[in-house]
Amino acid sequence: MRFTARILVMTTFCTMAKAELIGEVDTAFRWLGKDDRVVIEAYDDPKVQGVTCYVSRARTGGVKGTVGLAEDRAEASIACRQVAESVRFLEKLPRQEDVFTERMSILFKRLHVVRVIDSMRNTLIYLTYSDKLIEGSPQNSISAVPVGHGNPIPVK
């Protein structure tokens, strides 16, 4: 049973999208450590070939930010696009699924990118938000990628 649980956890993390840093801009100078900045990262949907989401978000600098102890702000923006000639589905998709999560503080705060399927309009909707163990943030951003009607989204 223990081996099966490990495989399930490894499979879950292997199918999650990984961030690729596209660029960043400084927003505040820090004497020690990195400056505060806004980063732009790309996430390829691991189950939908041909769709990439671009997320911009604040990163706290200074000594705490440089060593990973600072808590980043909850605001984020997302824009998802079809980046290939066609969209290809690698498997049936659940109606709603976390595509990516990343730590935003040393404990308890995470950034999420969630894929939601609008079957009626054959559209993939991506939502970004952050949560916290005690109190999450209502700040969020969405983006939609319409898929051609000749290519219906396979739903579980």
N, C-alpha and C positions, 0 to 999 in steps of 0.2 A: 504494500500500500504506500509506503514511504517513497519508493522509487517512482510509482505512478504520479504521486503528487508533485515530485520534482520535475518530471517530464511536462506535466500540465503547466506549471509555473514557467518553465523554460520556453515552452511553446508560446504561451501568452506574451512573454516579453520579446521573443524573437519576431512575432508578427506585428509588434508595435512599430510605428514609424520612428525614425531617428532624425534628429535636427541637423541641418547643415547650415552653418553660419554663412549668410550672404553678404552682410555688411553691418556697420554700426556707426553711430554718430555720437560724439561726446555732448553731454548736456550740462555738466557741472565739473569744474576743475577740483581735484582732490590733491592735497600736498603729499599724502602718503597713499600708496596703492593705486589701483586703477581709477580713472575718472568715472562719474556716473555717466550712463550712456543709454541709448535706445538701440537695440539689436534687431536685425531682420534675419529670420531663420526660415528655411524651406523644409517642409515635411511632405514626402511622397506618401500617398495613401498606400499602405502595404497590401490591401486587398483589391484596390482599383488602379490598375496600370493606366497611366496617362493623366492622372490628376495630382496636382501639387498644391499645397496650401502654404501661403507666406504669412508668417506671424511676426508682428512687431511688438516689442514690449520693453519696459524699463528694466535696466540692470543697475543695481546699486554698487558703487565703487568703494573707495576708501580701503582701509586695512581690513575691516570686516567683510566687505564684498570680495576682496582679493582672495581671502582664505575661505570663503564660502559660508560665513556666519551671518551675513546681512539678510534681511527680509526684503525681497523685491516687491515693488508696488503691484497692485492687483490689475491695473489696466493693461489691456492687450487689444490688438486689432488683427483681423484676419481677412485675407483675400485668397480664394481658391480658384484655380483655373484648370481647364483642360490644356495640357502641354504637349500632347501627342496627337497624331493624325486621328486616332480613334481611342475611345475608352474601352478597356477590357477588364472584365470582372474575373478574378481568380477563383472565386467560390461564391456561394449564396451568402448574402449579407443580412445580419440582423437589422431590424428596423431602427435601432439606435445602438451605437457602440463607441466606446472610447478608442480613438485612433492613436492618440498620443497623450502621455502625461509626463510632466517634468517637475522636479522639486524647485520651489521658489524661495525656500528658507530652510535652515538646518532641520527644523521640525515642523510637521503638520501642515504646511502650505504647498499646494501644487497647482500648476497650470494644466488645464485639460483642453484637448481638441476632440470634439465628439462629432461623429457622422450620424445624421438622421436622414432617413429616406422618405421622400414624398412620392409615393407610388403613383398617385393620381396624375401628377405632372411629370413623372419620370425624371426627378431631380434629386441630386445629392446636396444636402444642406450641411454645412460645417459650422459648429458653434465653438467659440473659445470662451472660457471663464476660469476663474481660480476659486479654489475652496480652501478652507481652513478647518481644523478639527473642531474648534468651538464656534467660530463665526466666519462664514464665507462672504464673498463679495457678490452683489447683484450685477456688477459691471460685466458686460459681455459684448461679444461682437459675432455676427454671422456672415456667411458667404454662401452662395448657391452655385452649383454647377449643373446646368441642364444637360441631360443626355438625350441624344436623338431617339425618336420614337421607334426607329428600326432596331434599337438596341435596348430592350427592356431591362431594367435593373432586377437581377435575380434576388428575391427576398426569401429568407428562411420562414 
